[in-house]
Amino acid sequence: MLSPKRTRFRKQHRGRMKG
């Protein structure tokens, strides 16, 4: 879905949404 450049961003987002 998102580019590999935004992969690091998705990881942070997941921690905030799930965590």
Secondary structure, 3 states (H helix, E strand, C coil): CCCHHHHHHHHHHHHHHHC
